[in-house]
Amino acid sequence: MIGHMYFPLLLQPTKSFPSALLSLLLVMAVHSSRTVSLSRSQNCGTPLQQSLKLTRLIHKESVELIRTYKASQGAMSELFCKSSSSEVPQPKISGLEPSERLLSVSSILQSFLPHLQRVLEQQTDLQSPSSRLLTELSNVRNRSASLASVISCLYQNLFPNLPAPEPAGGPTQMPPPQNIFQQKVYGCVVLRRFKDFLLNVARELRTLKSRVCRMPPANTLF
């Protein structure tokens, strides 16, 4: 008798089941949203902030580096710093899509690295070992190599299904042997264009943050 009393109770549908299911789905959706946000923050925000912070630092150092460079080259430094060179990369970033523009940033940055190394080598022959210019040149070159790695990491995090950027140190058009005057001109052109390029990179990274790295709206569940 007791068994028959409880059996109908067990068969009765639970009226609260639909609301419980809805609550469970909402919890899962919120968790999923938070997981996506956390993943986006880790894969986009952190590398992007590192890239932007390092870019701004190197740009600030490059401005001071040009002043030091001009002061160390003697007379006519202002004149030959207005010259140009076809072998030195241009600072303009190309591409329409964010992936194309970030790849352009990576490619141009890698192209600048051997030129910065060449300027350092040339000035090492022209300056005393204790020269402030050599220290600043070395710092900018080393930080720029680090920036190339960070930019490459950022690109692969944001666009994992696209081909990775070529590693630094690839084929780059370098100038033929130069006399001392040509070396001074070349060095200033490299540093000036690199400074302009860094300014463009900082702008590009800020744009990338607004276009690609925006967090999803707080009320977005799916």
C-alpha positions as CSV (number, residue, x, y, z in Angstrom):
1,M,0.0,0.0,0.0
2,I,2.8,2.3,0.9
3,G,4.5,1.6,-2.4
4,H,1.3,2.4,-4.3
5,M,1.1,5.7,-2.5
6,Y,4.6,6.8,-3.5
7,F,4.6,5.5,-7.0
8,P,2.2,8.2,-8.5
9,L,4.3,10.8,-6.8
10,L,7.4,9.6,-8.6
11,L,5.6,9.7,-11.9
12,Q,4.3,13.2,-11.5
13,P,6.2,15.8,-13.8
14,T,8.3,18.4,-12.0
15,K,6.7,21.7,-12.8
16,S,9.9,23.6,-12.0
17,F,12.0,21.6,-14.6
18,P,11.6,24.2,-17.5
19,S,12.7,27.0,-15.3
20,A,15.6,25.0,-13.9
21,L,16.8,24.1,-17.4
22,L,16.6,27.8,-18.4
23,S,18.7,28.7,-15.4
24,L,21.2,26.1,-16.2
25,L,21.5,27.4,-19.8
26,L,21.9,30.9,-18.6
27,V,24.7,29.9,-16.3
28,M,26.4,28.0,-19.1
29,A,26.0,31.0,-21.5
30,V,27.5,33.4,-18.9
31,H,30.4,31.0,-18.3
32,S,30.9,30.7,-22.0
33,S,30.9,34.4,-22.5
34,R,33.4,34.9,-19.7
35,T,35.6,32.2,-21.2
36,V,35.5,33.8,-24.6
37,S,36.3,37.2,-23.0
38,L,39.2,35.8,-21.0
39,S,40.6,34.0,-24.1
40,R,40.3,37.2,-26.2
41,S,42.0,39.2,-23.4
42,Q,44.8,36.7,-23.2
43,N,45.3,36.2,-27.0
44,C,44.8,39.8,-28.0
45,G,45.0,42.3,-25.2
46,T,48.2,41.2,-23.5
47,P,50.4,40.9,-26.6
48,L,48.9,44.0,-28.0
49,Q,49.6,46.0,-24.9
50,Q,53.1,44.7,-24.8
51,S,53.6,45.6,-28.5
52,L,52.2,49.1,-28.0
53,K,54.2,49.8,-24.8
54,L,57.4,48.6,-26.4
55,T,56.8,50.6,-29.6
56,R,56.2,53.8,-27.6
57,L,59.4,53.2,-25.6
58,I,61.5,52.6,-28.7
59,H,60.0,55.6,-30.5
60,K,60.9,57.8,-27.5
61,E,64.4,56.5,-27.5
62,S,64.7,56.9,-31.3
63,V,63.9,60.6,-30.9
64,E,66.7,61.1,-28.5
65,L,68.9,58.8,-30.6
66,I,68.6,61.1,-33.6
67,R,69.7,64.1,-31.5
68,T,72.7,62.2,-30.2
69,Y,73.5,61.0,-33.7
70,K,73.5,64.5,-35.2
71,A,75.6,65.9,-32.3
72,S,78.2,63.2,-32.9
73,Q,78.6,63.6,-36.7
74,G,80.1,67.1,-36.7
75,A,79.3,69.9,-39.1
76,M,76.7,69.6,-41.8
77,S,74.7,66.9,-39.8
78,E,71.5,68.8,-40.3
79,L,72.1,69.0,-44.0
80,F,72.8,65.4,-44.8
81,C,70.1,64.2,-42.4
82,K,67.6,65.6,-45.0
83,S,68.9,63.3,-47.7
84,S,67.2,60.1,-48.8
85,S,68.2,56.6,-49.7
86,S,66.5,54.0,-51.9
87,E,68.0,51.1,-49.9
88,V,66.3,52.2,-46.6
89,P,62.8,50.9,-46.0
90,Q,59.9,53.4,-46.2
91,P,57.9,53.9,-43.0
92,K,54.5,53.6,-44.7
93,I,52.4,50.6,-43.6
94,S,50.3,49.0,-46.4
95,G,47.3,46.7,-46.6
96,L,43.5,46.9,-46.3
97,E,42.6,44.3,-43.8
98,P,43.9,44.3,-40.2
99,S,45.8,41.1,-40.9
100,E,47.5,42.6,-44.0
101,R,48.5,45.7,-42.1
102,L,49.9,43.9,-39.1
103,L,51.8,41.6,-41.5
104,S,53.2,44.8,-43.2
105,V,54.3,46.1,-39.8
106,S,56.1,42.8,-39.1
107,S,57.7,42.8,-42.5
108,I,58.9,46.4,-42.5
109,L,60.2,46.0,-38.9
110,Q,62.2,43.0,-39.9
111,S,63.6,44.8,-42.9
112,F,64.9,47.6,-40.6
113,L,66.8,45.3,-38.3
114,P,69.8,44.7,-40.6
115,H,70.0,48.4,-41.4
116,L,70.1,49.3,-37.7
117,Q,72.9,46.7,-37.3
118,R,74.8,48.2,-40.2
119,V,74.6,51.7,-38.7
120,L,75.8,50.3,-35.4
121,E,78.8,48.6,-37.1
122,Q,79.7,51.7,-39.1
123,Q,79.5,54.0,-36.1
124,T,81.5,51.6,-34.0
125,D,84.4,52.3,-36.5
126,L,83.8,56.0,-36.3
127,Q,83.2,56.6,-32.6
128,S,85.1,55.9,-29.4
129,P,84.1,52.8,-27.5
130,S,82.7,54.9,-24.7
131,S,80.5,56.9,-27.1
132,R,76.9,57.5,-25.9
133,L,75.8,57.1,-29.5
134,L,76.9,53.4,-29.5
135,T,75.0,52.7,-26.3
136,E,71.8,54.2,-27.6
137,L,72.2,52.5,-31.0
138,S,72.7,49.2,-29.3
139,N,69.7,49.7,-27.1
140,V,67.3,50.6,-30.0
141,R,68.6,47.7,-32.1
142,N,68.1,45.2,-29.3
143,R,64.6,46.5,-28.3
144,S,63.6,46.5,-32.0
145,A,64.5,42.8,-32.3
146,S,62.4,42.1,-29.2
147,L,59.5,44.1,-30.8
148,A,59.8,42.0,-33.9
149,S,59.2,38.9,-31.8
150,V,56.3,40.4,-29.9
151,I,54.6,41.6,-33.2
152,S,55.0,38.1,-34.7
153,C,53.4,36.6,-31.6
154,L,50.6,39.1,-31.7
155,Y,50.0,38.3,-35.4
156,Q,49.9,34.5,-34.8
157,N,47.5,34.9,-31.8
158,L,45.1,37.1,-33.7
159,F,45.3,35.3,-37.1
160,P,46.3,31.7,-36.3
161,N,44.9,30.4,-39.6
162,L,47.1,32.7,-41.8
163,P,50.7,32.1,-42.7
164,A,53.1,33.3,-40.0
165,P,55.5,36.2,-40.7
166,E,58.9,35.4,-42.0
167,P,61.6,35.3,-39.3
168,A,63.8,38.3,-38.8
169,G,67.0,38.5,-40.7
170,G,65.7,37.5,-44.1
171,P,66.8,39.0,-47.4
172,T,67.0,42.7,-47.3
173,Q,68.5,45.2,-49.8
174,M,71.6,46.7,-48.2
175,P,73.7,49.6,-49.6
176,P,77.0,49.0,-51.3
177,P,80.3,50.0,-49.6
178,Q,80.2,53.6,-48.5
179,N,82.8,56.3,-47.7
180,I,82.6,58.1,-44.4
181,F,80.3,60.9,-45.6
182,Q,77.9,58.4,-47.2
183,Q,77.9,56.4,-44.0
184,K,76.8,59.5,-42.0
185,V,74.1,60.2,-44.5
186,Y,72.9,56.6,-44.5
187,G,72.8,56.4,-40.7
188,C,70.7,59.4,-40.3
189,V,68.2,58.3,-43.0
190,V,67.9,54.9,-41.3
191,L,67.2,56.5,-37.9
192,R,64.9,59.1,-39.2
193,R,62.7,56.7,-41.2
194,F,62.7,54.2,-38.4
195,K,61.4,56.9,-36.0
196,D,58.6,57.7,-38.4
197,F,57.9,54.0,-38.8
198,L,57.5,53.5,-35.1
199,L,55.1,56.4,-34.9
200,N,53.0,54.7,-37.6
201,V,53.2,51.4,-35.8
202,A,51.9,53.0,-32.6
203,R,48.9,54.4,-34.5
204,E,48.3,51.1,-36.2
205,L,48.3,49.2,-32.9
206,R,45.8,51.6,-31.4
207,T,43.5,51.1,-34.5
208,L,43.9,47.4,-34.3
209,K,42.8,47.5,-30.6
210,S,39.6,49.2,-31.6
211,R,38.8,47.1,-34.6
212,V,39.9,43.6,-33.7
213,C,40.5,43.4,-29.9
214,R,37.2,44.9,-28.7
215,M,35.6,42.9,-26.0
216,P,32.1,41.5,-26.7
217,P,29.1,43.4,-25.2
218,A,28.3,42.6,-21.6
219,N,24.7,41.4,-22.6
220,T,25.9,39.1,-25.4
221,L,25.3,35.5,-24.5
222,F,25.8,33.6,-27.7
